[in-house]
Amino acid sequence: MAWFMGIDIGSGTSKGVITKDGESIAVEILASGINYNEVALKLREKLTAKARLDPKEIAYAIATGHGSKNVSFCQEQVSDIRCCARGINRIYPSARTIVDIQGQSSQVISIDEKGHVINHAASEKCATGSGRFFNILANVLQLELADIGSLSLTSNKPIYLNTGCAVFCESEVVTRVSEGVPVEDILAGAVKVFAEKMGALINRVGMRKQCAISGGGTLNPGIVKALEQKLKTQLLVPQQPQLVTALGAACLAEEKWQ
């Protein structure tokens, strides 16, 4: 009997998972802040408390994500691409394509039946290709980030945004608000811009069914619907999509230990 830990240090939030016998027994999500090792230590403390374990009982731990190099207690750092692939494979063994929407970037990953990465493509640095795009919109429109997805779904007439650049898109959104365009129509148009970006990434990698989606951006139901319409397929959506990469890190830790 052994326990394994996956720590995913993202730019906005950090996630942790403890597994035993391939099952998650403790999960935790914290704001990343500016000290990544400190938040990793807090994650370990909260996770082991939930699992009623001493940290020394963790057989193997893997760190991944934006700040993984700052984690002091993990035996190894692994790319978020590999960890995301393994996490989705554990949840959905039938998935062959993954759309992973992170705070700073997004990526499309093609995997085999064992969760090994076959091909992948990442978005460019522009915010329209990441979850940060919707943080910008929330700020401009003075909305809660959590409300954007559901509000976009109420649109009856999505507008067309002329550019995929976050800076120019922000300026255009301000203009459309001043013209009296309903907020929900602006948001629906922004979601379409994002779906187009993801569609271009998928075209580069090649679409192989079934397709799963992961990352914090998946919590936006407008994104999920827009991507399903763009891809003409129903996406596999985990119950806790923001924890997929941390779960994958724990799965890889188990494989390494064995």
ZADO-1210 file (C-alpha; in nm, 4 decimals, padded with zeros to 6 digits):
<atoms>
<atom x="00.0000" y="00.0000" z="00.0000" code="MET" pos="1"/>
<atom x="00.1450" y="00.3380" z="-00.1039" code="ALA" pos="2"/>
<atom x="00.0341" y="00.6954" z="-00.1533" code="TRP" pos="3"/>
<atom x="00.1382" y="00.9292" z="-00.4347" code="PHE" pos="4"/>
<atom x="00.1187" y="01.3049" z="-00.4809" code="MET" pos="5"/>
<atom x="00.0848" y="01.5315" z="-00.7830" code="GLY" pos="6"/>
<atom x="00.1436" y="01.9066" z="-00.7476" code="ILE" pos="7"/>
<atom x="00.0453" y="02.1421" z="-01.0321" code="ASP" pos="8"/>
<atom x="00.1715" y="02.4980" z="-00.9791" code="ILE" pos="9"/>
<atom x="-00.0143" y="02.7231" z="-01.2224" code="GLY" pos="10"/>
<atom x="00.0213" y="03.0946" z="-01.2798" code="SER" pos="11"/>
<atom x="-00.3113" y="03.1676" z="-01.1105" code="GLY" pos="12"/>
<atom x="-00.4024" y="02.8614" z="-00.9068" code="THR" pos="13"/>
<atom x="-00.2121" y="02.5623" z="-00.7739" code="SER" pos="14"/>
<atom x="-00.3634" y="02.2174" z="-00.7447" code="LYS" pos="15"/>
<atom x="-00.2710" y="01.9019" z="-00.5597" code="GLY" pos="16"/>
<atom x="-00.3899" y="01.5400" z="-00.5593" code="VAL" pos="17"/>
<atom x="-00.3035" y="01.2387" z="-00.3439" code="ILE" pos="18"/>
<atom x="-00.3828" y="00.8961" z="-00.4895" code="THR" pos="19"/>
<atom x="-00.3802" y="00.5406" z="-00.3609" code="LYS" pos="20"/>
<atom x="-00.4395" y="00.2345" z="-00.5778" code="ASP" pos="21"/>
<atom x="-00.5142" y="00.4672" z="-00.8693" code="GLY" pos="22"/>
<atom x="-00.7944" y="00.6534" z="-00.6889" code="GLU" pos="23"/>
<atom x="-00.7934" y="01.0150" z="-00.5682" code="SER" pos="24"/>
<atom x="-00.8240" y="01.0299" z="-00.1903" code="ILE" pos="25"/>
<atom x="-00.7498" y="01.4012" z="-00.1352" code="ALA" pos="26"/>
<atom x="-00.7572" y="01.7104" z="-00.3574" code="VAL" pos="27"/>
<atom x="-00.6874" y="02.0779" z="-00.2931" code="GLU" pos="28"/>
<atom x="-00.6826" y="02.4064" z="-00.4890" code="ILE" pos="29"/>
<atom x="-00.5122" y="02.7272" z="-00.3704" code="LEU" pos="30"/>
<atom x="-00.4279" y="03.0649" z="-00.5211" code="ALA" pos="31"/>
<atom x="-00.0669" y="03.0522" z="-00.6422" code="SER" pos="32"/>
<atom x="00.0410" y="03.3945" z="-00.5187" code="GLY" pos="33"/>
<atom x="00.4056" y="03.4897" z="-00.5807" code="ILE" pos="34"/>
<atom x="00.5902" y="03.2268" z="-00.3729" code="ASN" pos="35"/>
<atom x="00.5439" y="02.8963" z="-00.5526" code="TYR" pos="36"/>
<atom x="00.7350" y="02.6836" z="-00.3018" code="ASN" pos="37"/>
<atom x="00.5303" y="02.8281" z="-00.0194" code="GLU" pos="38"/>
<atom x="00.2005" y="02.7457" z="-00.1901" code="VAL" pos="39"/>
<atom x="00.3308" y="02.3964" z="-00.2716" code="ALA" pos="40"/>
<atom x="00.4113" y="02.3400" z="00.0963" code="LEU" pos="41"/>
<atom x="00.0619" y="02.4593" z="00.1918" code="LYS" pos="42"/>
<atom x="-00.0873" y="02.2209" z="-00.0641" code="LEU" pos="43"/>
<atom x="00.1095" y="01.9310" z="00.0831" code="ARG" pos="44"/>
<atom x="00.0019" y="02.0261" z="00.4344" code="GLU" pos="45"/>
<atom x="-00.3668" y="02.0432" z="00.3435" code="LYS" pos="46"/>
<atom x="-00.3591" y="01.7295" z="00.1297" code="LEU" pos="47"/>
<atom x="-00.1877" y="01.5137" z="00.3913" code="THR" pos="48"/>
<atom x="-00.4228" y="01.6466" z="00.6587" code="ALA" pos="49"/>
<atom x="-00.7242" y="01.5470" z="00.4478" code="LYS" pos="50"/>
<atom x="-00.5752" y="01.2038" z="00.3835" code="ALA" pos="51"/>
<atom x="-00.4643" y="01.1710" z="00.7481" code="ARG" pos="52"/>
<atom x="-00.1085" y="01.1017" z="00.6436" code="LEU" pos="53"/>
<atom x="00.2371" y="01.2095" z="00.7487" code="ASP" pos="54"/>
<atom x="00.4189" y="01.3694" z="00.4521" code="PRO" pos="55"/>
<atom x="00.6866" y="01.1016" z="00.4929" code="LYS" pos="56"/>
<atom x="00.4252" y="00.8402" z="00.3977" code="GLU" pos="57"/>
<atom x="00.4062" y="00.9765" z="00.0414" code="ILE" pos="58"/>
<atom x="00.6041" y="00.7241" z="-00.1628" code="ALA" pos="59"/>
<atom x="00.6695" y="00.9512" z="-00.4613" code="TYR" pos="60"/>
<atom x="00.5696" y="01.3045" z="-00.5597" code="ALA" pos="61"/>
<atom x="00.5862" y="01.4835" z="-00.8952" code="ILE" pos="62"/>
<atom x="00.5560" y="01.8571" z="-00.9587" code="ALA" pos="63"/>
<atom x="00.4357" y="02.0107" z="-01.2827" code="THR" pos="64"/>
<atom x="00.3118" y="02.3412" z="-01.4167" code="GLY" pos="65"/>
<atom x="00.4360" y="02.6973" z="-01.4471" code="HIS" pos="66"/>
<atom x="00.6154" y="02.7015" z="-01.1106" code="GLY" pos="67"/>
<atom x="00.7187" y="02.3373" z="-01.0755" code="SER" pos="68"/>
<atom x="01.0909" y="02.4174" z="-01.0573" code="LYS" pos="69"/>
<atom x="01.0268" y="02.6078" z="-00.7350" code="ASN" pos="70"/>
<atom x="00.8805" y="02.3067" z="-00.5512" code="VAL" pos="71"/>
<atom x="01.1376" y="02.1794" z="-00.3036" code="SER" pos="72"/>
<atom x="00.9958" y="01.8474" z="-00.1847" code="PHE" pos="73"/>
<atom x="00.8994" y="01.6573" z="-00.5021" code="CYS" pos="74"/>
<atom x="01.1344" y="01.3936" z="-00.6387" code="GLN" pos="75"/>
<atom x="01.0821" y="01.5029" z="-00.9984" code="GLU" pos="76"/>
<atom x="00.9400" y="01.7703" z="-01.2312" code="GLN" pos="77"/>
<atom x="00.7435" y="01.6602" z="-01.5394" code="VAL" pos="78"/>
<atom x="00.5914" y="01.8694" z="-01.8201" code="SER" pos="79"/>
<atom x="00.2281" y="01.9660" z="-01.7881" code="ASP" pos="80"/>
<atom x="00.1652" y="01.8153" z="-02.1329" code="ILE" pos="81"/>
<atom x="00.2596" y="01.4650" z="-02.0153" code="ARG" pos="82"/>
<atom x="00.0730" y="01.5071" z="-01.6875" code="CYS" pos="83"/>
<atom x="-00.2438" y="01.6340" z="-01.8556" code="CYS" pos="84"/>
<atom x="-00.2316" y="01.3416" z="-02.0998" code="ALA" pos="85"/>
<atom x="-00.2004" y="01.0903" z="-01.8156" code="ARG" pos="86"/>
<atom x="-00.4753" y="01.2574" z="-01.6131" code="GLY" pos="87"/>
<atom x="-00.7275" y="01.2467" z="-01.8964" code="ILE" pos="88"/>
<atom x="-00.6281" y="00.8894" z="-01.9771" code="ASN" pos="89"/>
<atom x="-00.7043" y="00.7906" z="-01.6175" code="ARG" pos="90"/>
<atom x="-01.0477" y="00.9575" z="-01.6287" code="ILE" pos="91"/>
<atom x="-01.1409" y="00.8857" z="-01.9913" code="TYR" pos="92"/>
<atom x="-00.9410" y="00.5924" z="-02.1365" code="PRO" pos="93"/>
<atom x="-01.1251" y="00.6343" z="-02.4684" code="SER" pos="94"/>
<atom x="-01.0059" y="00.9945" z="-02.5223" code="ALA" pos="95"/>
<atom x="-00.7531" y="01.0537" z="-02.7995" code="ARG" pos="96"/>
<atom x="-00.7571" y="01.4350" z="-02.8228" code="THR" pos="97"/>
<atom x="-00.7365" y="01.6834" z="-02.5349" code="ILE" pos="98"/>
<atom x="-00.8075" y="02.0566" z="-02.5334" code="VAL" pos="99"/>
<atom x="-00.6351" y="02.1966" z="-02.2239" code="ASP" pos="100"/>
<atom x="-00.7268" y="02.5568" z="-02.1350" code="ILE" pos="101"/>
<atom x="-00.4871" y="02.7148" z="-01.8860" code="GLN" pos="102"/>
<atom x="-00.4516" y="03.0617" z="-01.7388" code="GLY" pos="103"/>
<atom x="-00.1513" y="03.1662" z="-01.9495" code="GLN" pos="104"/>
<atom x="-00.1862" y="02.9418" z="-02.2540" code="SER" pos="105"/>
<atom x="-00.3867" y="02.6604" z="-02.4061" code="SER" pos="106"/>
<atom x="-00.2816" y="02.3453" z="-02.5831" code="GLN" pos="107"/>
<atom x="-00.4167" y="02.0561" z="-02.7856" code="VAL" pos="108"/>
<atom x="-00.2704" y="01.7125" z="-02.7175" code="ILE" pos="109"/>
<atom x="-00.3073" y="01.3910" z="-02.9158" code="SER" pos="110"/>
<atom x="-00.2583" y="01.0734" z="-02.7086" code="ILE" pos="111"/>
<atom x="-00.2599" y="00.6977" z="-02.7537" code="ASP" pos="112"/>
<atom x="-00.4559" y="00.4353" z="-02.5599" code="GLU" pos="113"/>
<atom x="-00.2009" y="00.4410" z="-02.2753" code="LYS" pos="114"/>
<atom x="-00.2003" y="00.8185" z="-02.2350" code="GLY" pos="115"/>
<atom x="00.1328" y="00.8722" z="-02.4112" code="HIS" pos="116"/>
<atom x="00.1665" y="01.1981" z="-02.6052" code="VAL" pos="117"/>
<atom x="00.1712" y="01.1519" z="-02.9840" code="ILE" pos="118"/>
<atom x="00.1542" y="01.5173" z="-03.0899" code="ASN" pos="119"/>
<atom x="00.0697" y="01.8554" z="-02.9425" code="HIS" pos="120"/>
<atom x="00.0427" y="02.2251" z="-03.0244" code="ALA" pos="121"/>
<atom x="00.0308" y="02.5253" z="-02.7904" code="ALA" pos="122"/>
<atom x="-00.1297" y="02.8644" z="-02.8367" code="SER" pos="123"/>
<atom x="00.0796" y="03.1726" z="-02.9010" code="GLU" pos="124"/>
<atom x="00.1451" y="03.4188" z="-02.6183" code="LYS" pos="125"/>
<atom x="-00.1564" y="03.6356" z="-02.7055" code="CYS" pos="126"/>
<atom x="-00.4170" y="03.6195" z="-02.4265" code="ALA" pos="127"/>
<atom x="-00.6999" y="03.5313" z="-02.6653" code="THR" pos="128"/>
<atom x="-00.5570" y="03.1811" z="-02.6696" code="GLY" pos="129"/>
<atom x="-00.5777" y="03.1350" z="-02.2933" code="SER" pos="130"/>
<atom x="-00.8128" y="03.1617" z="-01.9988" code="GLY" pos="131"/>
<atom x="-00.6616" y="03.5042" z="-01.9208" code="ARG" pos="132"/>
<atom x="-00.8642" y="03.6436" z="-02.2115" code="PHE" pos="133"/>
<atom x="-01.1793" y="03.6048" z="-02.0041" code="PHE" pos="134"/>
<atom x="-01.0184" y="03.7674" z="-01.7002" code="ASN" pos="135"/>
<atom x="-00.9547" y="04.0703" z="-01.9215" code="ILE" pos="136"/>
<atom x="-01.3169" y="04.0701" z="-02.0410" code="LEU" pos="137"/>
<atom x="-01.4485" y="04.0385" z="-01.6871" code="ALA" pos="138"/>
<atom x="-01.2419" y="04.3413" z="-01.5859" code="ASN" pos="139"/>
<atom x="-01.3509" y="04.5514" z="-01.8844" code="VAL" pos="140"/>
<atom x="-01.7185" y="04.4614" z="-01.8468" code="LEU" pos="141"/>
<atom x="-01.7082" y="04.4781" z="-01.4645" code="GLN" pos="142"/>
<atom x="-01.8368" y="04.1239" z="-01.4255" code="LEU" pos="143"/>
<atom x="-01.7518" y="03.8325" z="-01.2029" code="GLU" pos="144"/>
<atom x="-01.5385" y="03.5840" z="-01.3943" code="LEU" pos="145"/>
<atom x="-01.7637" y="03.2968" z="-01.2866" code="ALA" pos="146"/>
<atom x="-02.0656" y="03.4663" z="-01.4503" code="ASP" pos="147"/>
<atom x="-01.9174" y="03.5111" z="-01.7986" code="ILE" pos="148"/>
<atom x="-01.9840" y="03.1607" z="-01.9297" code="GLY" pos="149"/>
<atom x="-02.3483" y="03.1357" z="-01.8287" code="SER" pos="150"/>
<atom x="-02.4178" y="03.4920" z="-01.9418" code="LEU" pos="151"/>
<atom x="-02.2725" y="03.4248" z="-02.2878" code="SER" pos="152"/>
<atom x="-02.5175" y="03.1370" z="-02.3286" code="LEU" pos="153"/>
<atom x="-02.8138" y="03.3769" z="-02.3028" code="THR" pos="154"/>
<atom x="-02.7132" y="03.5637" z="-02.6194" code="SER" pos="155"/>
<atom x="-02.9536" y="03.5658" z="-02.9131" code="ASN" pos="156"/>
<atom x="-02.7282" y="03.7630" z="-03.1468" code="LYS" pos="157"/>
<atom x="-02.3531" y="03.7151" z="-03.0894" code="PRO" pos="158"/>
<atom x="-02.1481" y="03.9978" z="-03.2379" code="ILE" pos="159"/>
<atom x="-01.8520" y="03.9499" z="-03.4676" code="TYR" pos="160"/>
<atom x="-01.5240" y="04.0681" z="-03.3157" code="LEU" pos="161"/>
<atom x="-01.2858" y="04.1887" z="-03.5856" code="ASN" pos="162"/>
<atom x="-00.9611" y="04.0744" z="-03.4298" code="THR" pos="163"/>
<atom x="-00.8150" y="03.7829" z="-03.2383" code="GLY" pos="164"/>
<atom x="-00.5610" y="04.0062" z="-03.0589" code="CYS" pos="165"/>
<atom x="-00.6400" y="04.0590" z="-02.6904" code="ALA" pos="166"/>
<atom x="-00.5332" y="04.4257" z="-02.6872" code="VAL" pos="167"/>
<atom x="-00.7396" y="04.5237" z="-02.9900" code="PHE" pos="168"/>
<atom x="-01.0244" y="04.2997" z="-02.8808" code="CYS" pos="169"/>
<atom x="-01.0381" y="04.4789" z="-02.5464" code="GLU" pos="170"/>
<atom x="-01.0584" y="04.8132" z="-02.7267" code="SER" pos="171"/>
<atom x="-01.3335" y="04.6840" z="-02.9538" code="GLU" pos="172"/>
<atom x="-01.5330" y="04.5537" z="-02.6589" code="VAL" pos="173"/>
<atom x="-01.5227" y="04.9005" z="-02.4985" code="VAL" pos="174"/>
<atom x="-01.6474" y="05.0491" z="-02.8260" code="THR" pos="175"/>
<atom x="-01.9310" y="04.7973" z="-02.8546" code="ARG" pos="176"/>
<atom x="-02.0412" y="04.8669" z="-02.4964" code="VAL" pos="177"/>
<atom x="-02.0562" y="05.2399" z="-02.5754" code="SER" pos="178"/>
<atom x="-02.2698" y="05.1560" z="-02.8788" code="GLU" pos="179"/>
<atom x="-02.5216" y="04.9827" z="-02.6545" code="GLY" pos="180"/>
<atom x="-02.4516" y="04.6244" z="-02.7641" code="VAL" pos="181"/>
<atom x="-02.5833" y="04.3843" z="-02.4961" code="PRO" pos="182"/>
<atom x="-02.3095" y="04.2386" z="-02.2771" code="VAL" pos="183"/>
<atom x="-02.4232" y="03.8812" z="-02.3429" code="GLU" pos="184"/>
<atom x="-02.3824" y="03.9326" z="-02.7205" code="ASP" pos="185"/>
<atom x="-02.0299" y="04.0676" z="-02.6682" code="ILE" pos="186"/>
<atom x="-01.9385" y="03.7700" z="-02.4510" code="LEU" pos="187"/>
<atom x="-02.0835" y="03.5228" z="-02.7000" code="ALA" pos="188"/>
<atom x="-01.8719" y="03.6845" z="-02.9719" code="GLY" pos="189"/>
<atom x="-01.5610" y="03.6594" z="-02.7532" code="ALA" pos="190"/>
<atom x="-01.6267" y="03.2915" z="-02.6881" code="VAL" pos="191"/>
<atom x="-01.6469" y="03.2362" z="-03.0644" code="LYS" pos="192"/>
<atom x="-01.3081" y="03.4060" z="-03.1083" code="VAL" pos="193"/>
<atom x="-01.1623" y="03.1695" z="-02.8508" code="PHE" pos="194"/>
<atom x="-01.3219" y="02.8650" z="-03.0146" code="ALA" pos="195"/>
<atom x="-01.1702" y="02.9671" z="-03.3485" code="GLU" pos="196"/>
<atom x="-00.8252" y="02.9817" z="-03.1860" code="LYS" pos="197"/>
<atom x="-00.8681" y="02.6345" z="-03.0406" code="MET" pos="198"/>
<atom x="-01.0033" y="02.5036" z="-03.3698" code="GLY" pos="199"/>
<atom x="-00.6853" y="02.6202" z="-03.5441" code="ALA" pos="200"/>
<atom x="-00.4725" y="02.4327" z="-03.2883" code="LEU" pos="201"/>
<atom x="-00.6783" y="02.1179" z="-03.3346" code="ILE" pos="202"/>
<atom x="-00.6322" y="02.1413" z="-03.7121" code="ASN" pos="203"/>
<atom x="-00.2545" y="02.1493" z="-03.6587" code="ARG" pos="204"/>
<atom x="-00.2568" y="01.8409" z="-03.4367" code="VAL" pos="205"/>
<atom x="-00.5370" y="01.6498" z="-03.6054" code="GLY" pos="206"/>
<atom x="-00.8706" y="01.5662" z="-03.4482" code="MET" pos="207"/>
<atom x="-00.8989" y="01.2101" z="-03.3151" code="ARG" pos="208"/>
<atom x="-01.2135" y="01.1097" z="-03.1309" code="LYS" pos="209"/>
<atom x="-01.3049" y="01.1041" z="-02.8554" code="GLN" pos="210"/>
<atom x="-01.2120" y="01.4570" z="-02.7494" code="CYS" pos="211"/>
<atom x="-01.1812" y="01.5628" z="-02.3841" code="ALA" pos="212"/>
<atom x="-01.1346" y="01.9081" z="-02.2355" code="ILE" pos="213"/>
<atom x="-00.9409" y="02.0077" z="-01.9238" code="SER" pos="214"/>
<atom x="-00.8055" y="02.3066" z="-01.7322" code="GLY" pos="215"/>
<atom x="-00.9707" y="02.5884" z="-01.5407" code="GLY" pos="216"/>
<atom x="-01.1130" y="02.7426" z="-01.8577" code="GLY" pos="217"/>
<atom x="-01.3400" y="02.4392" z="-01.8886" code="THR" pos="218"/>
<atom x="-01.5430" y="02.5771" z="-01.5976" code="LEU" pos="219"/>
<atom x="-01.6791" y="02.8299" z="-01.8503" code="ASN" pos="220"/>
<atom x="-01.9847" y="02.6557" z="-02.0053" code="PRO" pos="221"/>
<atom x="-01.9840" y="02.9015" z="-02.2932" code="GLY" pos="222"/>
<atom x="-01.6406" y="02.7781" z="-02.4017" code="ILE" pos="223"/>
<atom x="-01.7504" y="02.4152" z="-02.3873" code="VAL" pos="224"/>
<atom x="-02.0600" y="02.4809" z="-02.5981" code="LYS" pos="225"/>
<atom x="-01.8725" y="02.6936" z="-02.8531" code="ALA" pos="226"/>
<atom x="-01.6057" y="02.4255" z="-02.8941" code="LEU" pos="227"/>
<atom x="-01.8659" y="02.1523" z="-02.9326" code="GLU" pos="228"/>
<atom x="-02.0324" y="02.3556" z="-03.2066" code="GLN" pos="229"/>
<atom x="-01.6981" y="02.4254" z="-03.3735" code="LYS" pos="230"/>
<atom x="-01.5836" y="02.0614" z="-03.3592" code="LEU" pos="231"/>
<atom x="-01.9288" y="01.9152" z="-03.4218" code="LYS" pos="232"/>
<atom x="-01.8808" y="01.6651" z="-03.1409" code="THR" pos="233"/>
<atom x="-01.9706" y="01.6237" z="-02.7752" code="GLN" pos="234"/>
<atom x="-01.6741" y="01.6845" z="-02.5492" code="LEU" pos="235"/>
<atom x="-01.5791" y="01.4686" z="-02.2520" code="LEU" pos="236"/>
<atom x="-01.5835" y="01.7066" z="-01.9537" code="VAL" pos="237"/>
<atom x="-01.4330" y="01.5950" z="-01.6185" code="PRO" pos="238"/>
<atom x="-01.6190" y="01.6848" z="-01.3004" code="GLN" pos="239"/>
<atom x="-01.3119" y="01.8762" z="-01.1772" code="GLN" pos="240"/>
<atom x="-01.1293" y="01.9766" z="-01.4962" code="PRO" pos="241"/>
<atom x="-00.8831" y="02.2037" z="-01.3169" code="GLN" pos="242"/>
<atom x="-00.7411" y="01.9023" z="-01.1299" code="LEU" pos="243"/>
<atom x="-00.6638" y="01.6856" z="-01.4343" code="VAL" pos="244"/>
<atom x="-00.2951" y="01.7790" z="-01.4627" code="THR" pos="245"/>
<atom x="-00.2289" y="01.7311" z="-01.0903" code="ALA" pos="246"/>
<atom x="-00.4002" y="01.3925" z="-01.1101" code="LEU" pos="247"/>
<atom x="-00.1802" y="01.3009" z="-01.4047" code="GLY" pos="248"/>
<atom x="00.1284" y="01.3974" z="-01.2047" code="ALA" pos="249"/>
<atom x="00.0169" y="01.1619" z="-00.9261" code="ALA" pos="250"/>
<atom x="-00.0443" y="00.8848" z="-01.1819" code="CYS" pos="251"/>
<atom x="00.3069" y="00.9312" z="-01.3212" code="LEU" pos="252"/>
<atom x="00.4452" y="00.9277" z="-00.9661" code="ALA" pos="253"/>
<atom x="00.2816" y="00.5887" z="-00.9167" code="GLU" pos="254"/>
<atom x="00.4352" y="00.4594" z="-01.2411" code="GLU" pos="255"/>
<atom x="00.7795" y="00.5893" z="-01.1454" code="LYS" pos="256"/>
<atom x="00.7630" y="00.4257" z="-00.8014" code="TRP" pos="257"/>
<atom x="00.6536" y="00.0920" z="-00.9436" code="GLN" pos="258"/>
</atoms>
